[in-house]
Amino acid sequence: MTKTLFTETVTVDGGREGTAISADGNFTVDIAMPGTPRAKKMPEATSPEELFAAGYAACFDSALQSVGKIEKAAFESKVTANVSLLMGEMHQYSLAVTLEVQGSGIDQDTLETLVHKAHQMCPYSKAISGNVEVTLKVSVN
């Protein structure tokens, strides 16, 4: 049985040129498509892809640390999510993601194994599986 742990709610008014506000009021951000006049006028504005990148990187790093605990591997990690908006033929839009995972206190082979296991565990990875191309880049400091 699946149990809902929590639900977050954000309302956007104005789409890619609007504002996002969380239901609890703790999160308000202006949205602007990169390169548009609004983005130039509002350099602090973000994009849907940047918001997705932040969520995905945070979730993936948590999944990676969870897998590390299960496998009894203690290490430090940092995840950078690069989310690209793509336009194909006939203005068909899609996303592509590159996750750059850096680890320290662990060897390359072990980290690569854990990253692939985290990719199977992470809710964001599961949600986009089969729909978004995800490239994993793993390096050890």
C-alpha positions in Angstrom: 0.0 0.0 0.0 1.3 3.5 -0.9 1.2 6.1 1.8 1.3 9.8 1.0 4.0 11.4 3.1 3.2 15.0 2.1 2.0 17.1 -0.7 3.4 20.5 -1.8 1.2 22.9 -3.8 2.5 25.8 -6.0 0.3 28.0 -8.2 1.6 29.7 -11.2 -0.1 32.7 -12.7 1.3 33.7 -16.1 3.1 30.6 -17.3 6.7 31.1 -18.3 6.3 34.9 -17.9 4.5 34.7 -14.5 4.9 34.1 -10.8 4.9 30.9 -8.7 3.6 31.0 -5.2 3.4 28.1 -2.7 0.2 27.5 -0.9 1.9 28.1 2.5 3.4 31.4 1.2 7.0 30.4 2.0 8.0 30.3 -1.7 7.4 33.0 -4.2 9.4 33.4 -7.4 9.1 35.3 -10.7 9.4 33.2 -13.8 10.9 34.4 -17.1 12.1 32.5 -20.2 15.9 33.0 -20.6 16.7 35.6 -23.2 13.3 37.4 -23.1 12.8 41.0 -22.3 11.2 40.0 -19.0 14.3 38.0 -18.1 16.6 40.9 -18.9 14.4 43.2 -16.8 14.1 40.7 -13.9 17.6 39.0 -13.6 16.5 37.3 -10.4 13.7 35.5 -12.2 14.0 31.7 -12.8 12.7 29.3 -15.4 10.7 26.1 -15.0 13.8 24.2 -16.1 15.8 25.8 -13.3 13.2 24.9 -10.7 13.1 21.3 -12.0 16.9 21.1 -11.9 16.9 22.2 -8.3 14.3 19.6 -7.3 15.9 16.8 -9.2 19.4 17.5 -7.9 18.2 17.6 -4.3 16.1 14.5 -4.7 18.8 12.5 -6.5 21.5 13.5 -3.9 19.1 12.3 -1.1 18.5 9.0 -3.0 22.3 8.6 -3.4 22.9 9.1 0.3 20.1 6.6 1.1 21.6 4.0 -1.2 25.0 4.7 0.5 23.5 4.0 3.9 21.9 0.8 2.7 25.2 -0.4 1.2 27.2 0.9 4.2 29.3 3.3 2.2 29.9 6.7 3.8 30.9 9.4 1.5 30.2 13.1 0.6 28.4 13.9 -2.6 27.2 16.8 -4.7 24.8 16.7 -7.6 24.5 19.2 -10.3 21.4 18.9 -12.6 21.6 20.4 -16.1 18.1 20.6 -17.6 17.8 21.5 -21.2 14.6 22.6 -23.0 14.8 21.1 -26.5 12.7 21.9 -29.6 12.3 19.3 -32.3 10.4 19.2 -35.5 7.1 21.1 -35.7 7.8 22.9 -32.4 7.7 19.7 -30.3 9.3 20.5 -27.0 11.0 18.1 -24.7 13.6 18.0 -21.9 17.0 16.4 -21.5 18.9 16.1 -18.3 22.6 15.6 -17.4 23.2 14.7 -13.7 26.8 15.4 -12.7 27.6 13.5 -9.5 30.7 14.3 -7.6 31.8 12.2 -4.7 34.6 12.2 -2.2 35.7 9.6 0.3 34.8 6.8 -2.1 36.3 5.1 -5.2 35.0 5.7 -8.7 33.7 2.2 -9.3 31.7 2.1 -6.0 30.3 5.6 -6.6 29.2 4.6 -10.2 27.4 1.6 -8.8 25.7 3.6 -6.1 24.7 6.3 -8.7 23.0 3.7 -10.9 21.1 2.3 -7.9 20.1 5.8 -6.8 18.8 6.4 -10.4 16.4 3.4 -9.8 15.3 4.8 -6.4 14.9 8.5 -7.0 11.3 9.6 -7.5 12.3 12.2 -10.1 14.2 9.6 -12.1 11.2 7.3 -11.9 8.8 10.0 -12.9 10.6 10.8 -16.1 11.9 7.3 -17.0 11.2 6.6 -20.7 10.2 10.2 -21.3 13.4 12.2 -20.8 16.9 11.3 -21.7 19.1 11.3 -18.6 22.8 11.2 -18.8 24.8 10.4 -15.7 28.3 11.7 -15.2 30.2 10.4 -12.2 33.5 11.7 -10.8 35.4 11.4 -7.6 37.4 14.2 -6.1 
